[in-house]
Amino acid sequence: MAIKVVKLVTGEEVVGDITEDGNTITIHKPCAVMLVASRSTPEQHSMALVPYAGYVENHTIHVKENAIIWSGDLQEDVYNQYNMLFGSGIQILSGKTPNVTKLSVETN
């Protein structure tokens, strides 16, 4: 398993703990990536992780490989935020300045 981001053919970007098995990809604890405009500065955006399919048993979804446009590794700051909130809590420390100005998580 590895925490990655995938873009679905529906246009959604989903972050989660991904396992590949043949033509199916299983995403554990999936979260949708959303850009949110700042109320005080509308031209500035923040990124939010929102639980995706939170009503699914075991919070796990299965996606056919042909429903994925691309996949990739997360930037360190986004990886750390996801892992702190939904994963093991282990964070990677490098001393780099994060690219995301503000990262928040919306929960139900």
Beta strands, then each sheet from edge to edge (+ up, - down):
strand 1: 2-8
strand 2: 13-21
strand 3: 24-37
strand 4: 45-51
strand 5: 60-64
strand 6: 68-73
strand 7: 103-105
sheet 1: 5+ 3- 2+ 1- 6+
sheet 2: 5+ 3- 4+ 7+
end
